[in-house]
Amino acid sequence: MSQIPNEIQSVLKQFRRWIRRYILMEGVAVFVAVAATMFWVTFLVDVAYFWFSRLELPTSFRLICLIVMVGGLVGLGVSWVVFRLFKHFQLKDLALALERRFPQLRDQLITTVEFEHEATSPLTSQMVEQTSREAAEKISKLPLEETFDRTPLKRIALIATVLFSTLAVFGVANAAGVQRWVHAYILTKDNYWDPYRQQALALKVLSQPGERVREFDENRTYKHPRGADLQLLVESDDAAIAPEDVTIQYISFEGNATERGRANMNRFGDGEFRHSFSRVVNDYRLWIRGGDFVNRTPYRIQIVDPPQVDAITLMCDYPSYTGMDVMEDKPVSVVGTQVSLPMETEFELQGRCNKPLRAVDLRSSRFQFSFGYRLVDGDEVPKPTTFTLRNEENQILRTVEVDASPESLLSEDRSGFQIPFVISSKAEQQWEELGDRIELPIPIPPDSALKIFLEDNDEIYSPEPASLLVNGIVDEPPVVDTKRTGVGSLITRNASIPVEGQLSDDYGVASAWFGFKVGSNMEEQTLPLNQLPSGQKEFTLNDAADKDVERFNLRPLKLQEGETLTLAIYAQDADDFNGPHVAHGEIFSFKVVTDEELQARLFDREVNLRLRFEQIRSEAGDLRDLLAEQQTNLAENVQVEESILSAFVERSLHQLRKNQTESRSIEVSFQSLREEMVNNGIDTKDKLDRIDNGVIAPLGVLNETLFVEADQRYALQRLSLQRGAGFDEALRETVPAVDALIEQMDRILEEMQDRGTMNDLIQTIQRLRDEQLRLKKLTEEKRIEENFFFDFEE
């Protein structure tokens, strides 16, 4: 066994150190070159992607790149440096390497190394030692530095140096770019380009009403009312450069289908751009591009139903005088946009809505009532409930707080509201007397047109307000429809004046009375009715004795002849808020006369009626003469044309019906004469019997029976002519009917003439009495005159 000389061992160990140093240098150079290359490749990919898309690289892509870079560098370091650097180099391998590089060693070095631990014979050992000495001598003289080919190391070192230098220079010149690369690939931030963009844009919404600027929430979502116009606003950050133009890209979702598009936004001023979508009903995804800016995550437009009033009901507390207390438990459902309530009605306006509310704003031309909640730092806090008054020019006069919290005005789930009001004719007067606060219910004037605006929890206002016109039903004065009956304008002082008619009021007549004045006395006096109303909406005048009229008796007044009386019926309602209201019916004027004068006036009217009736009797006689003429023609077989006969029948029938109408009028007039006699107290049993049995009753028979019978006979004549047969018989049957008619008229006329004789006698006595009174008055005046002059002469 032989030992390797120390000289050889020293050279081999030195050679092994040089090998490891070479490996280390080469590995470091390759690592630096690869790392620098990875930086430039990933940096340029990021810049190129941003140039085309204005977006950051996807996070997943950057994570993959990071993994590849880290894995590649670690693998490169392990494989090119660690494994090679710490590889075990045996002496045999080192010797072979030197043998190949220096052939002059002639295998002496490898022989020495191989026989180091082998047992040999003395001869062989002697030969090995000799070889070792020669190898040691030769190796000590070898140029070991020529063992390595430094060209690849220099090349890779040059590449690494160049790449590292460019990276160092770039890092100094553009530290922001290196920092952006670190944020992108090392820290994997999503918005790593944002600090380096020249443009910075923010998308907002101009919400109606009032074009309120609304921002998207933290999830970049904005809730928009269905069917409303969507107006988008893009604003440039003040610290950034405003782009020349901005483009909006969108995706619209309609069911399972999508629609993509883009549009150029309109520029409004410096750094402000707008675009509108009309009647939006679908969800949207939005991207805005301007300069080097584009939002990486889309803005979302979420369509929701706007708040609206589904139903309005009123819970009313009617004034007691209306008599509507039984209806107070029944809600009044508003159908349409108008409701009418009696004045001074307190009512609670209840609205049911389609979604929870945040605030309610109720407006009219004269006032505004607002309540609800508002957002403060993301939290809902109650806002003051206010009542604002406005003038006719819509200018705010004053604002007062209302003693009511939003909790009391909104329902528990906030999907409804209830506001107490009172409709009053004195509302504006009450407004003027307001202090710093006002209590519920809120007074409002009649015919108030209310508009209800709603705001929901998504800060969406109702696009169209709910409208309600609250009409106030003014309690009108009672309607007094009266007329006098059974008396004229001349009455006796014992008269009982009948008044018939009806009193009516929307909510009931509370009381009624007679109001009268005597002579020129301006003070009106009153007398109660015999039968008083008790709150009826319609009350018919009546008394215990006569169910159809109310009577006013003059006897208690003790009026004198020649005095005048003015009379009317008054009615009053029960309105204890704005009343009571009083109204009267027709005003009747009367003059008090003597019994004889009234009788004379009634006699004159009776004479006129008799003259009219005599005319009717004369015309009936003419009808009888025409019948006789036609009978003569028939007896002598005179041929008369059918048209002439038809004209005769039609003319006769017309005349008969005209006479019947006038006769009825005369009958009614005699009944009126009778009533005036009774109502003025100038009737006697004999007078009433004569007018009832002698005139009125016979006229009733005449009008109801005899005229009807004659009319029927003439109608049969017309029918026979139409049929062309039986006219002769119909004509003969008509004669007895007309004769009976005339006989009844003659009897009535006879009675009228007898009454005329009696009335003439009464009228003569009245004239004699009047003449006697006149002479008495003249005698008295003459006596006074003579006494006056006699005293004067003395």
Secondary structure by P-SEA (a helix, b strand, c coil): cccccaaaaaaaaaaaaaaaaaaaaaaaaaaaaaaaaaaaaaaaaaaaaaaaccccccaaaaaaaaaaaaaaaaaaaaaaccccccccccaaaaaaaaaaacccccaaaaaaaaaccccccaaaaaaaaaaaaaaaaaaaaccccccccaaaaaaaaaaaaaaaaaaaaaaaacaaaaaaaaacccccccccccccccbbbbbbbbccccccccccccccbbbbcccbbbbbbbbcccccccccbbbbbbbbbcccbbbbbbbbbbbccccccccccccccccbbbbbbcccccccbbbbbbbbbccccccccccccccccccccccccbbbbbcccbbbbcccbbbbbcccccccccbbbbbcccbbbbbbbbbcccbbbbcccbbbbbccccccccccccccccccccccccccbbbbbbbccaaaaaaaaccccccccbbbccccbbbbbbbccccccccbbbbbbbbbbccccbbbbbbbcccccccccccbbbbbbccccccccccbbbbbccccccbbbbbbcccccccccbbbbbccccccbbbbbcccccccccbbbbbbbbbbccccccccbbbbcbbbbbbbbcaaaaaaaaaaaaaaaaaaaaaaaaaaaaaaaaaaaaaaaaaacccccaaaaaaaaaaaaaaaaaaaaaaaaaaaaaaaaaaaaaaaccccaaaaaaaacccaaaaaaaaacaaaaaaaaaaaaaaaaaaccaaaaaaaaaaaaaaaaaaaaaaaaaaaaaaaaaaaaaaaaaaaaaaaaaaaaaaaaaaaaaaaaaaaac
